[in-house]
Amino acid sequence: MEVFLIVCGVLLAVSAVAVSIPKLRLKGTAWTGLQSRGLSGQQVRLIGVTELAGGVGVLVGLYWTPLGVIAAVALLILLLCAIAFHVRHGDYGNPDTRAVAMPAVYLAVLAVLASIGFVFAG
């Protein structure tokens, strides 16, 4: 179970940090896509800060389990909101935007697995 937790935790943390950087910098397709849907720079940066904090929290949680549980669940909530946002905009039904929307689903599954791993590790 410990190897499972480490693999899921590291994958989730690295992914969360990686997707946060363009949002924090307001650069790239993540920023332009969210801006075109009405989100302000401040809102996008807040999402990026939340993703970054969640990723760092999951990594630290590998050493202090309570923080890992909180961070993984917080990332899961954020990702469920992202999925709802993509559903509302019809991204999963549109072949042109599906590829942009699917990572939220994959990361949500990873966040569930990491949360389970943290609970059983604690």
N, CA, C and O atoms as CSV, one atom per row, in Angstrom:
chain,resi,resn,atom,element,x,y,z
A,1,MET,N,N,0.816,-1.191,0.000
A,1,MET,CA,C,0.000,0.000,0.000
A,1,MET,C,C,0.865,1.262,0.000
A,1,MET,O,O,0.483,2.288,-0.563
A,2,GLU,N,N,2.022,1.173,0.633
A,2,GLU,CA,C,2.891,2.337,0.702
A,2,GLU,C,C,3.410,2.733,-0.688
A,2,GLU,O,O,3.480,3.919,-1.009
A,3,VAL,N,N,3.767,1.754,-1.498
A,3,VAL,CA,C,4.241,2.041,-2.861
A,3,VAL,C,C,3.114,2.664,-3.677
A,3,VAL,O,O,3.335,3.613,-4.429
A,4,PHE,N,N,1.903,2.124,-3.524
A,4,PHE,CA,C,0.723,2.658,-4.210
A,4,PHE,C,C,0.531,4.132,-3.858
A,4,PHE,O,O,0.310,4.960,-4.742
A,5,LEU,N,N,0.614,4.452,-2.585
A,5,LEU,CA,C,0.438,5.827,-2.129
A,5,LEU,C,C,1.523,6.733,-2.686
A,5,LEU,O,O,1.233,7.838,-3.145
A,6,ILE,N,N,2.752,6.282,-2.651
A,6,ILE,CA,C,3.855,7.105,-3.156
A,6,ILE,C,C,3.687,7.377,-4.645
A,6,ILE,O,O,3.856,8.512,-5.091
A,7,VAL,N,N,3.356,6.347,-5.417
A,7,VAL,CA,C,3.180,6.522,-6.864
A,7,VAL,C,C,2.026,7.479,-7.146
A,7,VAL,O,O,2.183,8.436,-7.903
A,8,CYS,N,N,0.868,7.225,-6.539
A,8,CYS,CA,C,-0.293,8.092,-6.764
A,8,CYS,C,C,-0.030,9.513,-6.269
A,8,CYS,O,O,-0.377,10.483,-6.942
A,9,GLY,N,N,0.583,9.632,-5.096
A,9,GLY,CA,C,0.853,10.945,-4.531
A,9,GLY,C,C,1.813,11.762,-5.373
A,9,GLY,O,O,1.581,12.946,-5.617
A,10,VAL,N,N,2.884,11.137,-5.815
A,10,VAL,CA,C,3.866,11.862,-6.634
A,10,VAL,C,C,3.262,12.242,-7.988
A,10,VAL,O,O,3.450,13.365,-8.454
A,11,LEU,N,N,2.542,11.320,-8.617
A,11,LEU,CA,C,1.899,11.639,-9.901
A,11,LEU,C,C,0.908,12.789,-9.753
A,11,LEU,O,O,0.885,13.704,-10.576
A,12,LEU,N,N,0.095,12.743,-8.710
A,12,LEU,CA,C,-0.889,13.807,-8.481
A,12,LEU,C,C,-0.191,15.133,-8.197
A,12,LEU,O,O,-0.582,16.166,-8.741
A,13,ALA,N,N,0.825,15.113,-7.362
A,13,ALA,CA,C,1.529,16.346,-7.003
A,13,ALA,C,C,2.219,16.971,-8.213
A,13,ALA,O,O,2.094,18.171,-8.457
A,14,VAL,N,N,2.939,16.160,-8.959
A,14,VAL,CA,C,3.649,16.680,-10.139
A,14,VAL,C,C,2.654,17.219,-11.163
A,14,VAL,O,O,2.881,18.276,-11.753
A,15,SER,N,N,1.566,16.506,-11.375
A,15,SER,CA,C,0.552,16.954,-12.331
A,15,SER,C,C,-0.091,18.259,-11.878
A,15,SER,O,O,-0.283,19.169,-12.685
A,16,ALA,N,N,-0.425,18.357,-10.597
A,16,ALA,CA,C,-1.055,19.577,-10.080
A,16,ALA,C,C,-0.125,20.777,-10.221
A,16,ALA,O,O,-0.557,21.857,-10.623
A,17,VAL,N,N,1.136,20.592,-9.894
A,17,VAL,CA,C,2.101,21.687,-10.027
A,17,VAL,C,C,2.274,22.055,-11.501
A,17,VAL,O,O,2.343,23.236,-11.843
A,18,ALA,N,N,2.344,21.055,-12.366
A,18,ALA,CA,C,2.544,21.317,-13.798
A,18,ALA,C,C,1.384,22.105,-14.402
A,18,ALA,O,O,1.607,23.008,-15.207
A,19,VAL,N,N,0.151,21.776,-14.024
A,19,VAL,CA,C,-0.982,22.505,-14.604
A,19,VAL,C,C,-1.179,23.867,-13.944
A,19,VAL,O,O,-1.872,24.723,-14.494
A,20,SER,N,N,-0.583,24.078,-12.780
A,20,SER,CA,C,-0.741,25.371,-12.104
A,20,SER,C,C,0.140,26.457,-12.715
A,20,SER,O,O,-0.229,27.631,-12.694
A,21,ILE,N,N,1.278,26.087,-13.248
A,21,ILE,CA,C,2.258,27.085,-13.701
A,21,ILE,C,C,1.713,27.999,-14.800
A,21,ILE,O,O,1.847,29.217,-14.678
A,22,PRO,N,N,1.099,27.467,-15.877
A,22,PRO,CA,C,0.568,28.389,-16.891
A,22,PRO,C,C,-0.534,29.302,-16.345
A,22,PRO,O,O,-0.681,30.438,-16.795
A,23,LYS,N,N,-1.298,28.811,-15.389
A,23,LYS,CA,C,-2.366,29.634,-14.809
A,23,LYS,C,C,-1.782,30.736,-13.932
A,23,LYS,O,O,-2.295,31.855,-13.915
A,24,LEU,N,N,-0.729,30.429,-13.215
A,24,LEU,CA,C,-0.089,31.448,-12.389
A,24,LEU,C,C,0.575,32.518,-13.246
A,24,LEU,O,O,0.577,33.695,-12.886
A,25,ARG,N,N,1.135,32.111,-14.374
A,25,ARG,CA,C,1.841,33.044,-15.253
A,25,ARG,C,C,0.904,33.737,-16.241
A,25,ARG,O,O,1.300,34.692,-16.910
A,26,LEU,N,N,-0.347,33.252,-16.332
A,26,LEU,CA,C,-1.320,33.742,-17.319
A,26,LEU,C,C,-0.742,33.649,-18.727
A,26,LEU,O,O,-0.753,34.610,-19.497
A,27,LYS,N,N,-0.243,32.468,-19.030
A,27,LYS,CA,C,0.345,32.186,-20.344
A,27,LYS,C,C,-0.232,30.879,-20.873
A,27,LYS,O,O,-0.663,30.025,-20.098
A,28,GLY,N,N,-0.239,30.730,-22.175
A,28,GLY,CA,C,-0.598,29.461,-22.788
A,28,GLY,C,C,-2.090,29.267,-23.009
A,28,GLY,O,O,-2.903,30.163,-22.781
A,29,THR,N,N,-2.415,28.067,-23.462
A,29,THR,CA,C,-3.797,27.763,-23.845
A,29,THR,C,C,-4.736,27.687,-22.644
A,29,THR,O,O,-5.926,27.971,-22.780
A,30,ALA,N,N,-4.231,27.315,-21.481
A,30,ALA,CA,C,-5.100,27.268,-20.294
A,30,ALA,C,C,-5.640,28.667,-19.996
A,30,ALA,O,O,-6.833,28.840,-19.747
A,31,TRP,N,N,-4.768,29.642,-20.022
A,31,TRP,CA,C,-5.170,31.018,-19.745
A,31,TRP,C,C,-6.102,31.540,-20.823
A,31,TRP,O,O,-7.155,32.093,-20.506
A,32,THR,N,N,-5.742,31.379,-22.083
A,32,THR,CA,C,-6.586,31.924,-23.151
A,32,THR,C,C,-7.949,31.237,-23.189
A,32,THR,O,O,-8.969,31.881,-23.437
A,33,GLY,N,N,-7.961,29.928,-22.943
A,33,GLY,CA,C,-9.235,29.209,-22.930
A,33,GLY,C,C,-10.142,29.654,-21.802
A,33,GLY,O,O,-11.344,29.831,-22.002
A,34,LEU,N,N,-9.578,29.837,-20.620
A,34,LEU,CA,C,-10.381,30.274,-19.477
A,34,LEU,C,C,-10.800,31.735,-19.621
A,34,LEU,O,O,-11.904,32.113,-19.228
A,35,GLN,N,N,-9.924,32.542,-20.179
A,35,GLN,CA,C,-10.249,33.947,-20.399
A,35,GLN,C,C,-11.390,34.083,-21.406
A,35,GLN,O,O,-12.281,34.914,-21.230
A,36,SER,N,N,-11.363,33.271,-22.453
A,36,SER,CA,C,-12.422,33.343,-23.466
A,36,SER,C,C,-13.772,32.894,-22.914
A,36,SER,O,O,-14.816,33.180,-23.502
A,37,ARG,N,N,-13.747,32.197,-21.793
A,37,ARG,CA,C,-14.997,31.740,-21.157
A,37,ARG,C,C,-15.411,32.647,-20.010
A,37,ARG,O,O,-16.310,32.305,-19.241
A,38,GLY,N,N,-14.769,33.789,-19.890
A,38,GLY,CA,C,-15.223,34.795,-18.940
A,38,GLY,C,C,-14.506,34.860,-17.609
A,38,GLY,O,O,-14.905,35.637,-16.742
A,39,LEU,N,N,-13.464,34.072,-17.416
A,39,LEU,CA,C,-12.735,34.134,-16.148
A,39,LEU,C,C,-11.691,35.243,-16.206
A,39,LEU,O,O,-11.032,35.436,-17.227
A,40,SER,N,N,-11.549,35.959,-15.112
A,40,SER,CA,C,-10.570,37.042,-15.045
A,40,SER,C,C,-9.191,36.482,-14.717
A,40,SER,O,O,-9.051,35.325,-14.322
A,41,GLY,N,N,-8.190,37.314,-14.885
A,41,GLY,CA,C,-6.835,36.909,-14.537
A,41,GLY,C,C,-6.707,36.555,-13.069
A,41,GLY,O,O,-5.991,35.619,-12.712
A,42,GLN,N,N,-7.397,37.297,-12.215
A,42,GLN,CA,C,-7.357,37.026,-10.779
A,42,GLN,C,C,-7.980,35.661,-10.465
A,42,GLN,O,O,-7.458,34.924,-9.628
A,43,GLN,N,N,-9.080,35.322,-11.122
A,43,GLN,CA,C,-9.718,34.020,-10.892
A,43,GLN,C,C,-8.823,32.876,-11.353
A,43,GLN,O,O,-8.700,31.857,-10.673
A,44,VAL,N,N,-8.202,33.054,-12.514
A,44,VAL,CA,C,-7.333,32.003,-13.051
A,44,VAL,C,C,-6.111,31.825,-12.158
A,44,VAL,O,O,-5.687,30.697,-11.905
A,45,ARG,N,N,-5.549,32.921,-11.682
A,45,ARG,CA,C,-4.404,32.813,-10.760
A,45,ARG,C,C,-4.807,32.135,-9.457
A,45,ARG,O,O,-4.020,31.375,-8.893
A,46,LEU,N,N,-6.008,32.393,-8.974
A,46,LEU,CA,C,-6.487,31.737,-7.758
A,46,LEU,C,C,-6.586,30.225,-7.970
A,46,LEU,O,O,-6.235,29.448,-7.082
A,47,ILE,N,N,-7.056,29.818,-9.128
A,47,ILE,CA,C,-7.099,28.386,-9.456
A,47,ILE,C,C,-5.681,27.826,-9.466
A,47,ILE,O,O,-5.431,26.754,-8.916
A,48,GLY,N,N,-4.752,28.554,-10.092
A,48,GLY,CA,C,-3.359,28.112,-10.140
A,48,GLY,C,C,-2.726,28.003,-8.763
A,48,GLY,O,O,-1.994,27.051,-8.490
A,49,VAL,N,N,-3.000,28.970,-7.893
A,49,VAL,CA,C,-2.464,28.927,-6.525
A,49,VAL,C,C,-3.033,27.724,-5.784
A,49,VAL,O,O,-2.314,27.044,-5.052
A,50,THR,N,N,-4.321,27.461,-5.973
A,50,THR,CA,C,-4.953,26.315,-5.314
A,50,THR,C,C,-4.345,25.005,-5.796
A,50,THR,O,O,-4.085,24.105,-4.997
A,51,GLU,N,N,-4.118,24.898,-7.106
A,51,GLU,CA,C,-3.489,23.684,-7.646
A,51,GLU,C,C,-2.068,23.514,-7.110
A,51,GLU,O,O,-1.664,22.414,-6.735
A,52,LEU,N,N,-1.326,24.602,-7.078
A,52,LEU,CA,C,0.048,24.545,-6.569
A,52,LEU,C,C,0.070,24.146,-5.092
A,52,LEU,O,O,0.856,23.289,-4.688
A,53,ALA,N,N,-0.788,24.764,-4.298
A,53,ALA,CA,C,-0.846,24.431,-2.870
A,53,ALA,C,C,-1.253,22.973,-2.668
A,53,ALA,O,O,-0.720,22.292,-1.792
A,54,GLY,N,N,-2.194,22.496,-3.476
A,54,GLY,CA,C,-2.606,21.099,-3.373
A,54,GLY,C,C,-1.480,20.148,-3.722
A,54,GLY,O,O,-1.282,19.138,-3.047
A,55,GLY,N,N,-0.741,20.468,-4.775
A,55,GLY,CA,C,0.383,19.622,-5.173
A,55,GLY,C,C,1.468,19.570,-4.117
A,55,GLY,O,O,1.986,18.499,-3.801
A,56,VAL,N,N,1.813,20.729,-3.572
A,56,VAL,CA,C,2.822,20.771,-2.507
A,56,VAL,C,C,2.298,20.046,-1.266
A,56,VAL,O,O,3.046,19.330,-0.599
A,57,GLY,N,N,1.018,20.232,-0.961
A,57,GLY,CA,C,0.425,19.562,0.193
A,57,GLY,C,C,0.441,18.051,0.076
A,57,GLY,O,O,0.669,17.346,1.059
A,58,VAL,N,N,0.198,17.554,-1.131
A,58,VAL,CA,C,0.244,16.100,-1.340
A,58,VAL,C,C,1.669,15.587,-1.138
A,58,VAL,O,O,1.870,14.542,-0.520
A,59,LEU,N,N,2.658,16.316,-1.656
A,59,LEU,CA,C,4.054,15.881,-1.462
A,59,LEU,C,C,4.442,15.882,0.013
A,59,LEU,O,O,5.036,14.921,0.500
A,60,VAL,N,N,4.110,16.952,0.719
A,60,VAL,CA,C,4.412,17.011,2.150
A,60,VAL,C,C,3.615,15.934,2.886
A,60,VAL,O,O,4.075,15.381,3.885
A,61,GLY,N,N,2.423,15.646,2.381
A,61,GLY,CA,C,1.580,14.622,2.985
A,61,GLY,C,C,2.161,13.228,2.933
A,61,GLY,O,O,1.741,12.354,3.690
A,62,LEU,N,N,3.113,13.006,2.058
A,62,LEU,CA,C,3.794,11.709,2.042
A,62,LEU,C,C,4.599,11.513,3.327
A,62,LEU,O,O,4.914,10.383,3.701
A,63,TYR,N,N,4.931,12.622,4.002
A,63,TYR,CA,C,5.654,12.560,5.275
A,63,TYR,C,C,4.742,12.798,6.474
A,63,TYR,O,O,4.994,12.280,7.562
A,64,TRP,N,N,3.683,13.580,6.276
A,64,TRP,CA,C,2.718,13.876,7.339
A,64,TRP,C,C,1.319,13.623,6.786
A,64,TRP,O,O,0.730,14.491,6.142
A,65,THR,N,N,0.804,12.453,7.039
A,65,THR,CA,C,-0.415,11.940,6.416
A,65,THR,C,C,-1.633,12.859,6.526
A,65,THR,O,O,-2.348,12.993,5.533
A,66,PRO,N,N,-1.918,13.497,7.657
A,66,PRO,CA,C,-3.122,14.347,7.711
A,66,PRO,C,C,-3.136,15.437,6.641
A,66,PRO,O,O,-4.183,15.729,6.064
A,67,LEU,N,N,-1.987,16.032,6.380
A,67,LEU,CA,C,-1.921,17.052,5.336
A,67,LEU,C,C,-2.161,16.430,3.965
A,67,LEU,O,O,-2.807,17.043,3.115
A,68,GLY,N,N,-1.656,15.237,3.741
A,68,GLY,CA,C,-1.874,14.555,2.467
A,68,GLY,C,C,-3.338,14.295,2.194
A,68,GLY,O,O,-3.810,14.483,1.073
A,69,VAL,N,N,-4.059,13.864,3.217
A,69,VAL,CA,C,-5.502,13.621,3.059
A,69,VAL,C,C,-6.210,14.921,2.699
A,69,VAL,O,O,-7.002,14.963,1.757
A,70,ILE,N,N,-5.924,15.977,3.446
A,70,ILE,CA,C,-6.575,17.267,3.202
A,70,ILE,C,C,-6.251,17.781,1.804
A,70,ILE,O,O,-7.145,18.236,1.091
A,71,ALA,N,N,-4.990,17.713,1.406
A,71,ALA,CA,C,-4.578,18.221,0.095
A,71,ALA,C,C,-5.193,17.411,-1.038
A,71,ALA,O,O,-5.658,17.985,-2.023
A,72,ALA,N,N,-5.204,16.089,-0.913
A,72,ALA,CA,C,-5.773,15.248,-1.967
A,72,ALA,C,C,-7.272,15.485,-2.100
A,72,ALA,O,O,-7.791,15.542,-3.215
A,73,VAL,N,N,-7.971,15.623,-0.985
A,73,VAL,CA,C,-9.415,15.888,-1.034
A,73,VAL,C,C,-9.680,17.290,-1.590
A,73,VAL,O,O,-10.622,17.478,-2.360
A,74,ALA,N,N,-8.866,18.268,-1.211
A,74,ALA,CA,C,-9.023,19.622,-1.749
A,74,ALA,C,C,-8.810,19.638,-3.260
A,74,ALA,O,O,-9.556,20.292,-3.989
A,75,LEU,N,N,-7.794,18.919,-3.727
A,75,LEU,CA,C,-7.582,18.826,-5.174
A,75,LEU,C,C,-8.753,18.124,-5.847
A,75,LEU,O,O,-9.160,18.514,-6.941
A,76,LEU,N,N,-9.296,17.103,-5.214
A,76,LEU,CA,C,-10.454,16.408,-5.779
A,76,LEU,C,C,-11.633,17.366,-5.924
A,76,LEU,O,O,-12.304,17.367,-6.956
A,77,ILE,N,N,-11.890,18.171,-4.912
A,77,ILE,CA,C,-12.986,19.146,-4.994
A,77,ILE,C,C,-12.737,20.136,-6.124
A,77,ILE,O,O,-13.650,20.445,-6.889
A,78,LEU,N,N,-11.515,20.634,-6.233
A,78,LEU,CA,C,-11.167,21.556,-7.314
A,78,LEU,C,C,-11.373,20.900,-8.678
A,78,LEU,O,O,-11.906,21.522,-9.597
A,79,LEU,N,N,-10.953,19.652,-8.805
A,79,LEU,CA,C,-11.083,18.946,-10.080
A,79,LEU,C,C,-12.541,18.651,-10.410
A,79,LEU,O,O,-12.921,18.689,-11.580
A,80,LEU,N,N,-13.358,18.360,-9.417
A,80,LEU,CA,C,-14.789,18.166,-9.666
A,80,LEU,C,C,-15.431,19.465,-10.149
A,80,LEU,O,O,-16.321,19.438,-10.999
A,81,CYS,N,N,-14.987,20.594,-9.616
A,81,CYS,CA,C,-15.457,21.891,-10.110
A,81,CYS,C,C,-15.006,22.117,-11.551
A,81,CYS,O,O,-15.764,22.646,-12.364
A,82,ALA,N,N,-13.781,21.721,-11.868
A,82,ALA,CA,C,-13.279,21.848,-13.242
A,82,ALA,C,C,-14.091,20.973,-14.194
A,82,ALA,O,O,-14.414,21.393,-15.306
A,83,ILE,N,N,-14.418,19.758,-13.759
A,83,ILE,CA,C,-15.232,18.867,-14.590
A,83,ILE,C,C,-16.604,19.491,-14.825
A,83,ILE,O,O,-17.107,19.471,-15.948
A,84,ALA,N,N,-17.215,20.044,-13.777
A,84,ALA,CA,C,-18.520,20.696,-13.918
A,84,ALA,C,C,-18.433,21.881,-14.883
A,84,ALA,O,O,-19.342,22.097,-15.685
A,85,PHE,N,N,-17.347,22.643,-14.807
A,85,PHE,CA,C,-17.129,23.766,-15.718
A,85,PHE,C,C,-17.077,23.282,-17.165
A,85,PHE,O,O,-17.699,23.873,-18.047
A,86,HIS,N,N,-16.331,22.201,-17.402
A,86,HIS,CA,C,-16.216,21.656,-18.756
A,86,HIS,C,C,-17.546,21.073,-19.238
A,86,HIS,O,O,-17.888,21.202,-20.414
A,87,VAL,N,N,-18.290,20.438,-18.345
A,87,VAL,CA,C,-19.608,19.906,-18.724
A,87,VAL,C,C,-20.529,21.059,-19.110
A,87,VAL,O,O,-21.230,20.987,-20.120
A,88,ARG,N,N,-20.527,22.115,-18.310
A,88,ARG,CA,C,-21.391,23.267,-18.580
A,88,ARG,C,C,-21.086,23.893,-19.941
A,88,ARG,O,O,-21.982,24.415,-20.604
A,89,HIS,N,N,-19.843,23.840,-20.344
A,89,HIS,CA,C,-19.452,24.424,-21.629
A,89,HIS,C,C,-19.453,23.403,-22.767
A,89,HIS,O,O,-19.067,23.731,-23.888
A,90,GLY,N,N,-19.880,22.176,-22.492
A,90,GLY,CA,C,-20.017,21.163,-23.536
A,90,GLY,C,C,-18.711,20.610,-24.075
A,90,GLY,O,O,-18.665,20.124,-25.205
A,91,ASP,N,N,-17.655,20.677,-23.289
A,91,ASP,CA,C,-16.339,20.256,-23.773
A,91,ASP,C,C,-16.223,18.755,-23.995
A,91,ASP,O,O,-15.488,18.322,-24.883
A,92,TYR,N,N,-16.934,17.954,-23.206
A,92,TYR,CA,C,-16.804,16.502,-23.342
A,92,TYR,C,C,-17.550,15.980,-24.566
A,92,TYR,O,O,-17.226,14.908,-25.077
A,93,GLY,N,N,-18.534,16.718,-25.034
A,93,GLY,CA,C,-19.273,16.305,-26.220
A,93,GLY,C,C,-18.690,16.839,-27.515
A,93,GLY,O,O,-19.094,16.411,-28.596
A,94,ASN,N,N,-17.755,17.759,-27.424
A,94,ASN,CA,C,-17.161,18.386,-28.600
A,94,ASN,C,C,-15.774,17.789,-28.841
A,94,ASN,O,O,-14.887,17.925,-27.998
A,95,PRO,N,N,-15.580,17.124,-29.991
A,95,PRO,CA,C,-14.271,16.510,-30.258
A,95,PRO,C,C,-13.114,17.515,-30.270
A,95,PRO,O,O,-11.970,17.142,-30.009
A,96,ASP,N,N,-13.401,18.773,-30.567
A,96,ASP,CA,C,-12.341,19.781,-30.620
A,96,ASP,C,C,-11.853,20.195,-29.232
A,96,ASP,O,O,-10.705,20.611,-29.082
A,97,THR,N,N,-12.709,20.087,-28.222
A,97,THR,CA,C,-12.326,20.531,-26.879
A,97,THR,C,C,-12.201,19.379,-25.880
A,97,THR,O,O,-11.802,19.591,-24.735
A,98,ARG,N,N,-12.533,18.192,-26.302
A,98,ARG,CA,C,-12.493,17.038,-25.386
A,98,ARG,C,C,-11.091,16.801,-24.832
A,98,ARG,O,O,-10.937,16.488,-23.651
A,99,ALA,N,N,-10.073,16.948,-25.668
A,99,ALA,CA,C,-8.695,16.687,-25.229
A,99,ALA,C,C,-8.257,17.661,-24.134
A,99,ALA,O,O,-7.433,17.311,-23.290
A,100,VAL,N,N,-8.793,18.861,-24.140
A,100,VAL,CA,C,-8.457,19.843,-23.109
A,100,VAL,C,C,-9.186,19.524,-21.804
A,100,VAL,O,O,-8.676,19.809,-20.720
A,101,ALA,N,N,-10.372,18.934,-21.907
A,101,ALA,CA,C,-11.204,18.681,-20.729
A,101,ALA,C,C,-10.874,17.369,-20.019
A,101,ALA,O,O,-11.069,17.269,-18.808
A,102,MET,N,N,-10.388,16.383,-20.726
A,102,MET,CA,C,-10.191,15.051,-20.138
A,102,MET,C,C,-9.148,14.982,-19.014
A,102,MET,O,O,-9.334,14.186,-18.094
A,103,PRO,N,N,-8.074,15.762,-19.034
A,103,PRO,CA,C,-7.122,15.667,-17.921
A,103,PRO,C,C,-7.759,15.896,-16.551
A,103,PRO,O,O,-7.306,15.318,-15.563
A,104,ALA,N,N,-8.789,16.719,-16.472
A,104,ALA,CA,C,-9.461,16.927,-15.186
A,104,ALA,C,C,-10.072,15.627,-14.678
A,104,ALA,O,O,-10.055,15.358,-13.477
A,105,VAL,N,N,-10.608,14.823,-15.586
A,105,VAL,CA,C,-11.194,13.533,-15.199
A,105,VAL,C,C,-10.098,12.588,-14.719
A,105,VAL,O,O,-10.237,11.944,-13.679
A,106,TYR,N,N,-9.009,12.509,-15.479
A,106,TYR,CA,C,-7.914,11.612,-15.104
A,106,TYR,C,C,-7.314,12.006,-13.750
A,106,TYR,O,O,-7.031,11.149,-12.912
A,107,LEU,N,N,-7.128,13.300,-13.553
A,107,LEU,CA,C,-6.552,13.760,-12.287
A,107,LEU,C,C,-7.526,13.570,-11.124
A,107,LEU,O,O,-7.100,13.328,-9.994
A,108,ALA,N,N,-8.825,13.677,-11.389
A,108,ALA,CA,C,-9.807,13.426,-10.327
A,108,ALA,C,C,-9.740,11.971,-9.872
A,108,ALA,O,O,-9.813,11.685,-8.676
A,109,VAL,N,N,-9.601,11.056,-10.825
A,109,VAL,CA,C,-9.457,9.638,-10.468
A,109,VAL,C,C,-8.183,9.444,-9.645
A,109,VAL,O,O,-8.190,8.724,-8.646
A,110,LEU,N,N,-7.107,10.079,-10.061
A,110,LEU,CA,C,-5.847,9.984,-9.321
A,110,LEU,C,C,-5.987,10.584,-7.916
A,110,LEU,O,O,-5.420,10.055,-6.960
A,111,ALA,N,N,-6.735,11.680,-7.789
A,111,ALA,CA,C,-6.954,12.288,-6.473
A,111,ALA,C,C,-7.759,11.358,-5.562
A,111,ALA,O,O,-7.498,11.287,-4.361
A,112,VAL,N,N,-8.738,10.645,-6.133
A,112,VAL,CA,C,-9.501,9.668,-5.342
A,112,VAL,C,C,-8.571,8.562,-4.861
A,112,VAL,O,O,-8.598,8.186,-3.689
A,113,LEU,N,N,-7.748,8.044,-5.769
A,113,LEU,CA,C,-6.825,6.967,-5.394
A,113,LEU,C,C,-5.824,7.429,-4.335
A,113,LEU,O,O,-5.531,6.698,-3.389
A,114,ALA,N,N,-5.304,8.643,-4.499
A,114,ALA,CA,C,-4.355,9.165,-3.508
A,114,ALA,C,C,-5.047,9.366,-2.160
A,114,ALA,O,O,-4.471,9.067,-1.114
A,115,SER,N,N,-6.278,9.870,-2.184
A,115,SER,CA,C,-7.024,10.051,-0.930
A,115,SER,C,C,-7.208,8.729,-0.208
A,115,SER,O,O,-7.019,8.642,1.005
A,116,ILE,N,N,-7.578,7.705,-0.957
A,116,ILE,CA,C,-7.745,6.369,-0.371
A,116,ILE,C,C,-6.417,5.877,0.198
A,116,ILE,O,O,-6.369,5.331,1.300
A,117,GLY,N,N,-5.344,6.077,-0.559
A,117,GLY,CA,C,-4.023,5.663,-0.088
A,117,GLY,C,C,-3.625,6.359,1.198
A,117,GLY,O,O,-3.087,5.731,2.109
A,118,PHE,N,N,-3.893,7.679,1.277
A,118,PHE,CA,C,-3.556,8.420,2.495
A,118,PHE,C,C,-4.380,7.940,3.685
A,118,PHE,O,O,-3.861,7.817,4.794
A,119,VAL,N,N,-5.660,7.671,3.455
A,119,VAL,CA,C,-6.517,7.216,4.556
A,119,VAL,C,C,-6.022,5.882,5.099
A,119,VAL,O,O,-5.958,5.689,6.313
A,120,PHE,N,N,-5.672,4.963,4.205
A,120,PHE,CA,C,-5.199,3.658,4.659
A,120,PHE,C,C,-3.785,3.717,5.236
A,120,PHE,O,O,-3.412,2.879,6.057
A,121,ALA,N,N,-2.998,4.710,4.804
A,121,ALA,CA,C,-1.641,4.847,5.345
A,121,ALA,C,C,-1.673,5.425,6.756
A,121,ALA,O,O,-0.796,5.147,7.574
A,122,GLY,N,N,-2.703,6.240,7.032
A,122,GLY,CA,C,-2.787,6.899,8.337
A,122,GLY,C,C,-3.279,5.984,9.367
A,122,GLY,O,O,-3.412,6.374,10.527
